[in-house]
C-alpha cells in the first residue's frame, strides 16, 4: 500500500514539474487587438424647456450622435435614436462654389 502511494506521489510530482517547465519556457506574448472599439465623446447638456438634463454621446469613428436622459418620474434612462452626423455636416455648397 505504501509503495503505491509513493509511486502516485512521484507521478504527481513529475506531472507538476512538466507543467511548471512548460509554463516557464513558452513565451508569454500579448496579442494586439485588430479591431479597436470606437472613440466616444460625451457632452453634458440641458434640455431647453424641460427639467431634465441630457448626455450627448458622439461616436467619433462611425460619425453617429446619440443621447441619454434620466427620467426621474419613471426612474429609468431614456435613449434618443442615433443620428448620422454625415448628413448634417455635409456642405450645402458642393463643388466649391459660394
Backbone bond lengths (Angstrom), bond angles and torsions (degrees), N, CA, C in turn:
res aa  C-N    CA-C-N  psi(-1)  N-CA   C-N-CA  omega(-1)  CA-C   N-CA-C  phi
1 X - - - 1.448 - - 1.529 110.29 -
2 X 1.350 116.73 -42.97 1.449 120.24 -179.60 1.522 110.63 -67.42
3 X 1.316 116.70 -31.69 1.456 120.84 179.52 1.532 110.56 -66.82
4 X 1.323 117.82 -42.97 1.477 121.25 177.57 1.519 111.38 -63.04
5 X 1.297 116.65 -43.83 1.459 121.20 179.32 1.527 110.92 -63.13
6 X 1.307 116.02 -40.45 1.467 120.27 178.56 1.530 110.91 -63.65
7 X 1.325 117.48 -44.60 1.468 120.32 179.46 1.539 111.58 -68.58
8 X 1.316 118.30 -33.78 1.468 121.02 176.19 1.523 110.59 -65.14
9 X 1.330 116.39 -41.00 1.466 119.49 177.50 1.526 111.59 -68.14
10 X 1.328 117.19 -37.40 1.477 120.56 176.23 1.521 109.96 -63.46
11 X 1.337 117.90 -45.13 1.471 121.66 179.26 1.532 110.59 -62.39
12 X 1.326 116.83 -41.24 1.460 120.52 178.60 1.533 110.71 -63.55
13 X 1.302 117.67 -43.13 1.463 121.25 178.77 1.519 111.90 -65.28
14 X 1.323 117.70 -38.29 1.469 120.73 177.11 1.527 109.60 -64.51
15 X 1.319 116.92 -43.51 1.468 120.85 178.10 1.525 110.80 -60.54
16 X 1.318 117.07 -46.97 1.460 120.53 179.91 1.527 111.49 -64.13
17 X 1.323 117.66 -35.04 1.455 121.43 176.92 1.529 111.04 -66.67
18 X 1.320 116.98 -41.21 1.470 121.20 177.64 1.526 110.19 -63.09
19 X 1.309 117.81 -44.17 1.465 121.48 178.77 1.529 110.13 -63.22
20 X 1.308 118.10 -42.72 1.463 121.59 179.24 1.526 111.74 -63.16
21 X 1.311 117.05 -43.74 1.469 120.86 179.20 1.528 110.35 -66.48
22 X 1.333 117.37 -41.35 1.463 120.63 179.66 1.530 111.10 -63.70
23 X 1.312 117.68 -39.87 1.475 121.05 -179.71 1.526 111.86 -70.05
24 X 1.316 116.89 -34.36 1.464 118.96 -175.43 1.522 112.99 -86.10
25 X 1.326 118.66 -18.26 1.470 119.84 -178.59 1.514 113.31 -95.52
26 X 1.307 119.87 -22.42 1.468 120.67 179.06 1.523 109.21 -80.17
27 X 1.336 116.77 139.19 1.473 118.57 -179.60 1.525 111.04 -69.52
28 X 1.298 115.11 141.98 1.460 121.97 179.89 1.527 107.90 -99.84
29 X 1.320 116.43 84.15 1.459 120.88 -176.58 1.518 110.36 -96.67
30 X 1.296 114.89 140.58 1.460 120.67 176.88 1.519 108.78 -95.65
31 X 1.311 115.83 136.23 1.457 121.30 179.72 1.525 108.62 -97.62
32 X 1.320 116.04 128.76 1.461 119.91 177.72 1.527 109.02 -77.42
33 X 1.306 115.35 146.56 1.457 120.01 178.14 1.517 108.74 -77.91
34 X 1.311 115.84 132.66 1.459 118.89 -179.84 1.522 111.55 -82.20
35 X 1.296 116.99 -40.30 1.459 120.33 179.36 1.523 107.90 -101.90
36 X 1.319 116.57 106.12 1.458 118.62 -178.07 1.524 109.63 -91.14
37 X 1.308 116.64 153.13 1.459 119.02 179.73 1.524 111.46 -68.05
38 X 1.294 115.27 163.04 1.462 121.10 -177.69 1.519 111.38 -68.76
39 X 1.331 115.13 157.39 1.459 121.24 173.09 1.523 107.73 -89.32
40 X 1.313 116.09 133.00 1.459 121.00 -177.72 1.521 110.25 -118.06
41 X 1.321 115.10 143.54 1.455 122.75 174.60 1.525 105.97 -120.69
42 X 1.329 117.05 123.66 1.460 121.69 -179.08 1.517 109.02 -112.42
43 X 1.342 116.33 127.60 1.460 122.11 -175.17 1.528 108.34 -126.53
44 X 1.344 117.85 119.02 1.463 119.19 176.33 1.524 110.51 -77.05
45 X 1.320 115.99 148.69 1.458 119.94 179.30 1.513 110.96 -157.25
46 X 1.331 114.86 173.33 1.462 121.23 178.30 1.516 109.30 -113.33
47 X 1.329 115.33 149.79 1.460 120.81 177.42 1.515 107.98 -89.30
48 X 1.316 116.56 124.01 1.463 120.99 179.79 1.528 109.66 -68.04
49 X 1.336 116.12 126.42 1.451 120.95 179.17 1.515 113.80 80.08
50 X 1.308 117.85 7.19 1.459 120.83 -179.85 1.511 110.95 -124.48
51 X 1.297 115.27 172.88 1.456 119.19 -179.04 1.527 112.00 -100.04
52 X 1.301 117.01 -5.10 1.457 119.96 -176.06 1.512 112.84 -99.08
53 X 1.290 113.73 177.97 1.452 121.46 176.48 1.512 108.20 -125.56
54 X 1.313 116.25 162.87 1.451 121.84 -175.93 1.527 109.24 -132.62
55 X 1.301 115.88 150.41 1.458 121.90 170.89 1.519 106.11 -115.93
56 X 1.338 115.69 113.38 1.455 120.89 176.88 1.524 108.26 -83.39
57 X 1.317 116.90 135.68 1.458 122.19 -179.44 1.523 107.82 -121.48
58 X 1.342 115.71 119.62 1.457 121.05 179.51 1.523 108.23 -108.46
59 X 1.320 116.08 120.97 1.460 122.28 174.86 1.525 106.43 -86.80
60 X 1.333 116.44 104.12 1.455 121.68 -172.72 1.531 112.53 -70.12
61 X 1.310 117.94 -29.52 1.459 120.43 -178.51 1.520 111.53 -75.60
62 X 1.313 116.98 -43.63 1.458 120.88 -176.16 1.528 113.32 -95.59
63 X 1.325 118.58 -8.69 1.454 121.82 179.57 1.516 113.28 67.83
64 X 1.324 116.69 47.65 1.464 121.51 -177.62 1.518 108.72 -124.11
65 X 1.341 116.63 139.19 1.458 123.37 177.00 1.523 108.55 -111.71
66 X 1.321 115.55 131.29 1.454 121.53 176.15 1.514 108.84 -135.13
67 X 1.300 116.50 178.41 1.457 119.64 179.83 1.511 111.64 -158.87
68 X 1.334 115.09 153.44 1.456 122.29 177.40 1.520 109.09 -129.75
69 X 1.313 115.94 137.54 1.461 121.50 174.43 1.529 108.29 -127.21
70 X 1.327 115.12 151.90 1.459 121.00 176.25 1.509 108.71 -101.32
71 X 1.319 116.79 123.84 1.461 122.58 178.84 1.528 107.84 -99.10
72 X 1.362 116.11 108.05 1.460 120.07 -177.60 1.521 112.42 -67.00
73 X 1.328 117.90 -34.80 1.460 119.73 -176.12 1.536 111.29 -67.76
74 X 1.323 117.05 -40.02 1.465 120.69 179.63 1.525 112.46 -96.42
75 X 1.344 116.77 -9.58 1.458 123.91 -179.97 1.532 111.22 54.89
76 X 1.346 114.90 54.37 1.461 120.26 178.24 1.526 110.28 -150.63
77 X 1.318 114.90 159.26 1.462 121.21 175.39 1.519 109.24 -83.53
78 X 1.307 115.79 136.00 1.456 120.82 175.46 1.519 107.98 -114.13
79 X 1.309 116.14 132.31 1.467 120.90 -178.89 1.514 109.77 -108.38
80 X 1.337 114.75 137.73 1.456 118.73 174.95 1.527 108.63 -87.07
81 X 1.321 118.16 151.75 1.461 119.09 179.47 1.526 110.31 -65.63
82 X 1.322 118.12 144.24 1.464 120.66 -177.75 1.524 112.02 -68.55
83 X 1.332 114.59 144.21 1.468 121.21 178.53 1.527 109.10 -113.76
84 X 1.322 116.10 136.09 1.453 121.26 177.14 1.522 108.39 -79.86
85 X 1.333 116.87 114.48 1.462 120.94 -175.51 1.525 113.25 -72.64
86 X 1.301 118.07 -21.06 1.468 119.42 -179.01 1.528 111.17 -63.94
87 X 1.332 117.95 -29.98 1.474 120.73 177.13 1.518 111.32 -68.07
88 X 1.335 116.93 -37.28 1.455 120.66 -175.69 1.515 112.84 -85.25
89 X 1.320 117.77 -23.00 1.452 120.93 -176.69 1.523 113.27 -95.95
90 X 1.327 117.83 0.75 1.463 120.12 176.79 1.523 109.66 -68.84
91 X 1.311 114.95 143.31 1.449 119.86 178.59 1.530 109.62 -77.87
92 X 1.341 117.95 132.61 1.469 119.08 177.98 1.531 111.24 -70.73
93 X 1.332 117.86 -20.97 1.465 122.06 179.68 1.529 108.79 -95.70
94 X 1.295 115.88 91.64 1.457 118.56 179.85 1.511 109.52 -85.26
95 X 1.305 115.86 149.48 1.454 120.95 178.50 1.505 113.49 85.29
96 X 1.323 118.81 6.31 1.447 121.83 175.85 1.524 114.72 83.02
97 X 1.325 119.96 5.16 1.471 121.47 177.96 1.503 110.70 -80.77
98 X 1.344 114.45 150.39 1.465 119.66 178.03 1.482 111.38 -124.31
